[in-house]
Amino acid sequence: MINHEAVFTKDIANKKLNVVRSFNAGLTQVWQAWTNAEILDQWWAPRPYKAITKSMDFTVGGQWLYSMKGPEGDEHFCRVDYKSIDPQKSISAASMFCDENGNVNPNFPVMCWKQDFSEANGVATVNVEITFDKIEDMETIIKMGFEGGFNMGLNNLDEYLAGK
């Protein structure tokens, strides 16, 4: 099995982060892993944190409300608002920090995500483009450790898929 590393690209001028990651799994499995709350909870959070879905409506206009709970009991809530869904091809959404009821925390930036899914020769690839309103917003997320945390989550997904 080939180990696929995430490729992170920062485009400061255009306020954009791009992450490309391939998986030794078919498109259907990878799509399910990104769109099913029960599966997302198994890989989304960087260890030792755990993702816990409070609610998920994976439809256009729907929302995923989840938390990342740490080993010391600290809990950080996030909300994803789905803007467009093209099954097994792409998802566009806005992602933001919030409270346990989904009320947006204005102290953190909103991230606009577009995930494109493809498959070739049994290897599924996810191309994630994240855009920001301001360069400062992008820098804030980078300083919060986004690259390392997201990479850990993607590696968790690799482990999950290998067990299937």
For each residue, the residues with C-beta under 8 A, 3 or more apart:
1: 24 162
2: 24 123
3: 158
4: 21 22 23 24 123 158
5: 21
6: 19 20 21 150 151 154
7: 19 20 21
8: 17 18 19 147 151
9: 17 18 19
10: 16 17 138 142
11: 14 15 16 17 18
12: 15 135 138
13:
14: 11 131
15: 11 12 131 132 133 134 135 137 138
16: 10 11 129 130 131 132 138
17: 8 9 10 11 128 129 130 138 141 142 146
18: 8 9 11 127 128 129 130
19: 6 7 8 9 127 128 130 150 154
20: 6 7 125 126 127 128
21: 4 5 6 7 125 126 128 154
22: 4 123 124 125 126
23: 4 30 123 124 125 126 157 158 161
24: 1 2 4 122 123 158 161 162
25: 29 30 122 123 124 161 164
26: 29 30 119 122 124
27: 30 31 88 117 118 119 124
28: 31 32 88
29: 25 26 32 33 124 161 164
30: 23 25 26 27 33 34 117 119 124 126 157 161
31: 27 28 34 35 87 88 117 124
32: 28 29 35 36 39
33: 29 30 36 39 40 43 157 160 161
34: 30 31 40 91 115 117 126
35: 31 32 40 58 91
36: 32 33 39 40 58
37: 40 41 53 56 58 64 66
38: 41 42 53
39: 32 33 36 42 43 160
40: 33 34 35 36 37 43 44 51 53 56 64 66
41: 37 38 44 50 51 52 53 66
42: 38 39 51 156 160
43: 33 39 40 51 153 156 157 159 160
44: 40 41 51 66 68 153 156
45: 49 50 51 68 69 153 156
46: 49 148 149 150 152 153 156
47: 152 156
48: 70 71
49: 45 46 68 69 70 71
50: 41 45 68 69
51: 40 41 42 43 44 45 66 67 68
52: 41 66 67 68 69
53: 37 38 40 41 56 64 65 66
54: 65 66 67 77 100
55: 63 64 65
56: 37 40 53 62 63 64 65 66
57: 62 63 64 82
58: 35 36 37 62 64 82 85
59: 62 82 85
60: 82 83 84 85
61: 81 82
62: 56 57 58 59 81 82
63: 55 56 57 79 80 81 82 102
64: 37 40 53 55 56 57 58 79 80 82
65: 53 54 55 56 77 78 79 98 102
66: 37 40 41 44 51 52 53 54 56 77 78 80
67: 51 52 54 75 76 77 78 100
68: 44 45 49 50 51 52 75 76 78
69: 45 49 50 52 73 74 75
70: 48 49 73 74 75
71: 48 49
72:
73: 69 70
74: 69 70
75: 67 68 69 70 100
76: 67 68 97
77: 54 65 66 67 97 98 99 100 102
78: 65 66 67 68 95 96 97 98
79: 63 64 65 95 96 97 98 102 104
80: 63 64 66 93 94 95 113
81: 61 62 63 93 94 95 96
82: 57 58 59 60 61 62 63 64 85 91 92 93
83: 60 92 93 94
84: 60 90 91 92
85: 58 59 60 82 90 91 92
86: 89 90 91
87: 31
88: 27 28 31 117
89: 86 116 117
90: 84 85 86 114 115 116 117
91: 34 35 82 84 85 86 113 114 115
92: 82 83 84 85 112 113 114 115
93: 80 81 82 83 112 113
94: 80 81 83 110 111 112 113
95: 78 79 80 81 110 111 112 113
96: 78 79 81 104 105 108 109 110 111
97: 76 77 78 79 104 105 107 108
98: 65 77 78 79 101 102 103 104 105
99: 77 102 103 105
100: 54 67 75 77
101: 98
102: 63 65 77 79 98 99
103: 98 99
104: 79 96 97 98 110
105: 96 97 98 99 108
106:
107: 97
108: 96 97 105 140
109: 96 132 133 134 137 138 140 141
110: 94 95 96 104 132 133 137
111: 94 95 96 130 131 132 137 141
112: 92 93 94 95 130 131 132
113: 80 91 92 93 94 95 128 129 130
114: 90 91 92 128 129 130 131
115: 34 90 91 92 126 127 128 129
116: 89 90 126 127 129
117: 27 30 31 34 88 89 90 124 125 126
118: 27 124 125 127
119: 26 27 30 122 123 124 125
120: 123 125
121:
122: 24 25 26 119
123: 2 4 22 23 24 25 119 120
124: 22 23 25 26 27 29 30 31 117 118 119
125: 20 21 22 23 117 118 119 120
126: 20 21 22 23 30 34 115 116 117
127: 18 19 20 115 116 118
128: 17 18 19 20 21 113 114 115
129: 16 17 18 113 114 115 116
130: 16 17 18 19 111 112 113 114 141
131: 14 15 16 111 112 114
132: 15 16 109 110 111 112 135 137 138 141
133: 15 109 110 137
134: 15 109 137 138
135: 12 15 132 138 139
136: 139 140
137: 15 109 110 111 132 133 134 140 141
138: 10 12 15 16 17 109 132 134 135 141 142
139: 135 136 142 143
140: 108 109 136 137 143 144
141: 17 109 111 130 132 137 138 144 146
142: 10 17 138 139 146 147
143: 139 140
144: 140 141 149
145: 148 149
146: 17 141 142 149 150
147: 8 142 150 151
148: 46 145 151 152
149: 46 144 145 146 152 153
150: 6 19 46 146 147 153 154
151: 6 8 147 148 154 155
152: 46 47 148 149 155 156
153: 43 44 45 46 149 150 156 157
154: 6 19 21 150 151 157 158
155: 151 152 158 159
156: 42 43 44 45 46 47 152 153 159 160
157: 23 30 33 43 153 154 160 161
158: 3 4 23 24 154 155 161 162
159: 43 155 156 162 163
160: 33 39 42 43 156 157 163 164
161: 23 24 25 29 30 33 157 158 164
162: 1 24 158 159
163: 159 160
164: 25 29 160 161
